[in-house]
Structure formats: C-alpha cells, structure tokens
Amino acid sequence: MSGEDDTEGDPAATFDEPATEEYIGKRDITRWSGPQRHLVSAALWLGRYTSAHSVLLITSALGAAIAVLLTWATEEIYDSVKAADGLSGLDQPALDLAISLRTPTSVTVAKVLTNLGGPIGLTIITISIALIMTVRWRSRTPFLLLAIGTAGSLLMTTVGKDLVGRSRPPQAQAVAPYETSPSFPSGHALNNTVVACLVAYLLLLHLASLLARIITVTLAVVWFVAIGLTRVFLGYHWLTDVMAGWLLGLAWTAMVITSHRIYLTVRRHNRIISEHPHAAQPSQD
C-alpha cells in the first residue's frame, strides 16, 4: 500500500494486504508530531542496538507497567465512586432498570453474549482470529499484538480486583449461575474492549474502503459495549464496574497500538538505514 489510497471510496476494493502495514487509509501511522517525537527518538536510538520486535516488546512492557499503575489508581477512584453522590449513584438505578427489563428471552440472549465474551468464549474467539489473520496475511503482527493485549488486560483485571475487592450485586438481584469473585473492574468489559479494539485496528491496516473501516470500528464498539451491558443486565456487575473496565481497556489498547506504531517506525528507519545509510531521519509532521 502506498501513501495514496487509490481504492478509497471504491466498494469493490475493500480489502488489501499491505507489505508494510504503515498506513490506515491515507494516513501514515509512522509519522509523529509534538511531544511524541521525543518518545520516537528514544525508540530509534534503542533500535540501533536491538531489533524492531525487541523495541515492540520493551515499549509494551513499559506500557503494561503504566497500565498497572492506572489500575492501581482505580482503588483511589473507587473511594469517590462508592460515595452516594458519586458515580456509584448510578449503580442501583441501573440494576433496578435491568431487573425491570428482564424476560426469559432477553435473559437467554444476554447469557449467550456474556458467555461469548467470557474466559472460554473470548479465548476461543481471540485465538481463532489471531490464527486466521496470521495465516491470511503471513504476518506475526496479529498474534503478537493480541497476545500482548490479552496478557496486559488479564493482568489489569487481576490487579484491579485484588486491590479494590468490591462485592458484586446481591445474588437476589442476579441471574444464576452466580459469580463471587471481586467485582471491580469488570473483566468481561476490560478484556473484550481490548480484543475488539485490537482486532479493529488490525483490520484497519488492511481495509482500503472508508466505509469498511467505519463499519469495522462501529462493530468493535457495539461488541464491547454489548458485552459490558450484559454484565449489568444479568446482575453480575455494577454499572461503574463496567465503566471502569471500558476505560481501562481503551487506555491499555492505546498503549499497545502506540507500541506497534513505534515498532513500525523503527522498522522503517532501520530499513532506510540499510538502504541509504546517510538519509534516515525520523518521520515527523
């Protein structure tokens, strides 16, 4: 794929297999501006002594450390959330509304969705997507990004639950089978946000049609929002548990995507260095 997206707007040409993965539509994602350039300069310096894949792993590890700190911060946020005049004031009304909307059919549908987004269902879905993308595109990127993303989200979920230790809604207001692990944040919301957003990001690197990219992002958002809402609907989580999961998931996804962009920048830089030793400079706006 080149910088000019000749297939933009052509419904018949919606899928492409770029050799570099450096573009989303016409946007070169290896170009940086503002304070980000300092981060990229440090990554390029590191890339002189190691491979681009090593830079990806190192920056992802740093991102994971930041993500854990963000999760730790949720313990402090929870102090204000649980106040009656804080966000937790949404929790009981949201649960009461969910209970009023339950019917045998809606409960069955919600259970199917929540199981698809659960530990077994999401693991099967994630591995299947990673394998299909890896084989289809002959690229390790899908496997690496989804592995990094899910590992980080699971770590954040575990740390958050252990730190906050919030109790789930009363079983009398939940649907069987009941769950008893700590409630805050919602692991379903966090993990599905990360997987859905990373899958969408990977697809955006290969979709040539603007309409296809819009549909992809929309479906990703619908997926993780729907999974999160099923947790409230079935009485397994408070609304603020789910909101925290969404926000933490989006933050971690942004870090993983940034790490991948840095990897692509270092890879391009190293490629230019090897071809034109005196011509390489970081791509900047």
C-alpha positions as CSV (number, residue, x, y, z in Angstrom):
1,M,0.0,0.0,0.0
2,S,1.3,3.4,-0.8
3,G,0.7,6.8,0.8
4,E,-2.0,7.4,-1.8
5,D,-5.1,5.3,-1.2
6,D,-6.3,4.8,-4.8
7,T,-9.1,2.4,-3.6
8,E,-10.7,5.0,-1.3
9,G,-14.4,5.1,-1.9
10,D,-14.4,2.0,-4.2
11,P,-16.8,-0.6,-2.6
12,A,-15.4,-3.3,-4.8
13,A,-11.9,-2.8,-3.5
14,T,-12.3,-3.0,0.3
15,F,-9.5,-5.3,1.3
16,D,-5.8,-5.0,0.8
17,E,-2.6,-6.8,2.0
18,P,-0.1,-4.0,2.5
19,A,3.5,-5.1,2.7
20,T,4.4,-2.5,5.4
21,E,1.2,-2.2,7.5
22,E,2.2,1.5,7.8
23,Y,-1.0,3.1,6.6
24,I,-4.6,3.4,7.6
25,G,-6.2,4.8,4.5
26,K,-4.1,7.7,3.5
27,R,-2.6,8.2,7.0
28,D,1.0,7.2,7.5
29,I,0.9,5.9,11.1
30,T,4.7,6.1,11.4
31,R,4.6,9.9,11.3
32,W,4.6,11.7,14.7
33,S,4.2,15.2,15.9
34,G,4.6,17.2,19.1
35,P,6.0,15.6,22.3
36,Q,5.6,12.1,20.8
37,R,8.7,12.8,18.7
38,H,10.8,12.6,21.9
39,L,9.5,9.1,22.6
40,V,10.1,8.0,19.0
41,S,13.7,9.4,19.1
42,A,14.4,7.3,22.2
43,A,12.9,4.2,20.4
44,L,15.0,4.9,17.3
45,W,18.1,5.1,19.5
46,L,17.2,1.8,21.1
47,G,16.6,0.3,17.7
48,R,20.2,0.9,16.9
49,Y,21.2,-1.8,19.4
50,T,18.3,-4.2,19.1
51,S,15.6,-5.4,16.6
52,A,12.3,-3.7,15.9
53,H,10.5,-6.6,17.5
54,S,12.5,-6.2,20.7
55,V,11.5,-2.5,20.8
56,L,7.9,-3.6,20.5
57,L,8.3,-5.9,23.5
58,I,10.1,-3.3,25.5
59,T,7.7,-0.5,24.9
60,S,4.8,-2.9,25.5
61,A,6.3,-3.8,28.9
62,L,6.6,-0.2,29.8
63,G,3.1,0.3,28.7
64,A,2.0,-2.6,30.9
65,A,3.7,-1.0,33.9
66,I,1.8,2.2,33.2
67,A,-1.4,0.2,32.8
68,V,-0.9,-1.5,36.2
69,L,-0.4,2.0,37.7
70,L,-3.6,3.1,36.1
71,T,-5.3,0.1,37.6
72,W,-3.9,0.8,41.0
73,A,-5.3,4.3,40.6
74,T,-8.8,2.8,40.4
75,E,-8.5,1.9,44.1
76,E,-8.3,5.7,44.8
77,I,-11.1,6.4,42.3
78,Y,-13.2,3.8,44.0
79,D,-13.2,5.8,47.2
80,S,-15.2,8.5,45.4
81,V,-17.1,6.2,43.2
82,K,-18.7,4.4,46.2
83,A,-20.0,7.6,47.7
84,A,-23.7,8.0,47.4
85,D,-23.4,11.3,45.5
86,G,-20.7,9.9,43.2
87,L,-20.8,7.7,40.1
88,S,-22.0,4.8,42.3
89,G,-25.3,6.7,42.5
90,L,-25.9,5.2,39.0
91,D,-25.3,1.6,40.1
92,Q,-28.6,0.7,41.9
93,P,-30.8,2.6,39.5
94,A,-29.1,0.9,36.6
95,L,-29.5,-2.5,38.2
96,D,-33.2,-1.8,39.0
97,L,-33.8,-0.8,35.4
98,A,-32.1,-4.1,34.2
99,I,-34.3,-6.2,36.5
100,S,-37.4,-4.5,35.2
101,L,-36.4,-5.3,31.6
102,R,-35.6,-9.0,32.2
103,T,-37.7,-11.5,30.3
104,P,-36.9,-15.2,29.6
105,T,-35.9,-14.3,26.1
106,S,-33.7,-11.3,26.9
107,V,-32.0,-13.2,29.7
108,T,-31.2,-16.1,27.4
109,V,-29.7,-13.7,24.8
110,A,-27.7,-11.9,27.4
111,K,-26.3,-15.2,28.8
112,V,-25.2,-16.2,25.3
113,L,-23.5,-12.9,24.7
114,T,-21.8,-12.8,28.2
115,N,-20.6,-16.4,27.6
116,L,-19.1,-15.5,24.2
117,G,-17.2,-12.7,26.0
118,G,-16.2,-14.9,28.9
119,P,-12.9,-16.6,29.6
120,I,-13.6,-19.6,27.4
121,G,-15.6,-18.0,24.7
122,L,-13.3,-15.0,24.3
123,T,-10.2,-17.2,24.4
124,I,-11.5,-19.3,21.5
125,I,-12.6,-16.2,19.5
126,T,-9.2,-14.5,20.1
127,I,-7.1,-17.5,19.2
128,S,-9.2,-18.2,16.1
129,I,-9.0,-14.6,14.8
130,A,-5.2,-14.4,15.5
131,L,-4.6,-17.7,13.6
132,I,-6.7,-16.6,10.6
133,M,-5.1,-13.2,10.4
134,T,-1.6,-14.6,10.9
135,V,-2.0,-17.2,8.1
136,R,-4.0,-15.0,5.8
137,W,-1.6,-12.1,6.0
138,R,1.6,-14.2,6.6
139,S,2.4,-11.8,9.4
140,R,3.2,-12.3,13.1
141,T,1.7,-8.9,14.0
142,P,-1.9,-10.2,14.8
143,F,-0.6,-12.9,17.1
144,L,1.9,-10.6,18.8
145,L,-0.5,-7.7,19.4
146,L,-3.4,-9.9,20.5
147,A,-1.1,-11.9,22.8
148,I,0.4,-8.7,24.3
149,G,-3.1,-7.1,24.6
150,T,-4.8,-10.0,26.3
151,A,-1.9,-10.6,28.7
152,G,-2.0,-7.0,29.8
153,S,-5.7,-6.9,30.2
154,L,-5.7,-10.1,32.3
155,L,-3.0,-8.6,34.5
156,M,-5.0,-5.3,34.9
157,T,-8.2,-7.3,35.8
158,T,-6.4,-9.4,38.4
159,V,-4.6,-6.4,40.0
160,G,-7.8,-4.3,40.0
161,K,-9.9,-6.9,41.6
162,D,-7.3,-7.7,44.3
163,L,-6.7,-4.0,45.1
164,V,-10.3,-2.9,45.3
165,G,-12.1,-6.0,46.4
166,R,-15.6,-4.7,45.7
167,S,-18.5,-7.0,46.3
168,R,-20.8,-7.9,43.5
169,P,-24.6,-7.0,43.4
170,P,-26.7,-9.2,45.8
171,Q,-27.4,-12.6,44.5
172,A,-31.1,-12.0,45.0
173,Q,-30.9,-9.4,42.2
174,A,-28.7,-11.5,39.9
175,V,-29.4,-14.3,37.4
176,A,-28.0,-17.8,38.2
177,P,-25.3,-19.1,37.9
178,Y,-23.9,-16.6,40.4
179,E,-20.4,-15.2,40.5
180,T,-18.5,-14.5,43.7
181,S,-15.1,-13.1,42.7
182,P,-14.4,-9.3,43.3
183,S,-16.5,-7.1,41.1
184,F,-14.4,-4.0,40.3
185,P,-13.4,-3.7,37.4
186,S,-15.4,-5.9,35.1
187,G,-13.0,-8.3,33.5
188,H,-15.5,-9.0,30.7
189,A,-15.7,-5.3,29.8
190,L,-12.0,-4.8,30.1
191,N,-10.9,-7.9,28.1
192,N,-13.5,-7.6,25.4
193,T,-12.7,-3.9,24.9
194,V,-9.0,-4.7,24.3
195,V,-9.6,-7.6,22.0
196,A,-12.3,-5.9,20.0
197,C,-10.3,-2.7,19.6
198,L,-7.1,-4.5,18.6
199,V,-8.9,-6.7,16.1
200,A,-10.5,-3.5,14.6
201,Y,-7.0,-1.8,14.5
202,L,-5.5,-4.8,12.7
203,L,-8.3,-4.8,10.2
204,L,-7.9,-1.0,9.6
205,L,-4.4,-1.7,8.5
206,H,-5.8,-3.8,5.7
207,L,-9.1,-2.2,4.7
208,A,-8.9,0.1,1.7
209,S,-12.5,1.3,1.9
210,L,-13.5,4.2,4.2
211,L,-17.0,2.6,4.6
212,A,-15.5,-0.7,5.6
213,R,-13.3,1.0,8.2
214,I,-16.2,2.8,9.7
215,I,-18.3,-0.4,9.9
216,T,-15.3,-2.2,11.5
217,V,-14.9,0.4,14.2
218,T,-18.7,0.5,14.8
219,L,-18.9,-3.2,15.2
220,A,-16.0,-3.3,17.6
221,V,-17.6,-0.6,19.8
222,V,-21.0,-2.4,19.7
223,W,-19.4,-5.6,20.7
224,F,-17.6,-4.5,23.8
225,V,-20.4,-2.2,24.9
226,A,-22.9,-5.0,24.5
227,I,-20.8,-7.4,26.5
228,G,-20.4,-4.9,29.3
229,L,-24.1,-4.2,29.4
230,T,-24.9,-7.9,29.7
231,R,-22.9,-7.9,32.9
232,V,-25.2,-5.3,34.4
233,F,-28.3,-6.8,32.9
234,L,-27.7,-10.2,34.5
235,G,-26.7,-8.6,37.9
236,Y,-23.1,-9.8,37.8
237,H,-21.6,-6.3,38.0
238,W,-22.4,-2.8,39.0
239,L,-22.5,-0.2,36.1
240,T,-19.4,1.5,37.5
241,D,-17.5,-1.8,37.3
242,V,-18.3,-2.0,33.6
243,M,-17.4,1.7,33.0
244,A,-14.1,1.2,34.7
245,G,-13.4,-1.9,32.5
246,W,-14.2,0.1,29.3
247,L,-11.9,3.0,30.3
248,L,-9.0,0.8,31.4
249,G,-9.4,-1.3,28.3
250,L,-9.3,1.7,26.0
251,A,-6.2,3.1,27.8
252,W,-4.3,-0.2,27.5
253,T,-5.3,-0.6,23.9
254,A,-4.0,2.8,23.1
255,M,-0.7,1.9,24.7
256,V,-0.4,-1.4,22.6
257,I,-1.2,0.5,19.4
258,T,1.3,3.1,20.2
259,S,3.9,0.4,20.8
260,H,3.1,-1.1,17.5
261,R,3.4,2.3,15.7
262,I,6.8,2.7,17.3
263,Y,7.8,-0.7,16.1
264,L,6.8,0.2,12.6
265,T,8.7,3.4,12.8
266,V,11.8,1.7,14.0
267,R,11.5,-1.0,11.3
268,R,11.1,1.7,8.6
269,H,14.0,3.6,10.0
270,N,16.3,0.5,10.1
271,R,15.2,-0.3,6.5
272,I,16.1,3.1,5.3
273,I,19.4,3.0,7.2
274,S,20.3,-0.3,5.5
275,E,19.4,1.1,2.0
276,H,20.6,4.7,2.4
277,P,23.0,5.0,5.4
278,H,23.1,8.8,5.3
279,A,19.4,9.5,4.5
280,A,17.4,8.2,7.5
281,Q,15.6,10.6,9.7
282,P,12.5,10.0,12.0
283,S,9.2,10.7,10.2
284,Q,7.8,13.9,11.7
285,D,4.9,16.3,11.0
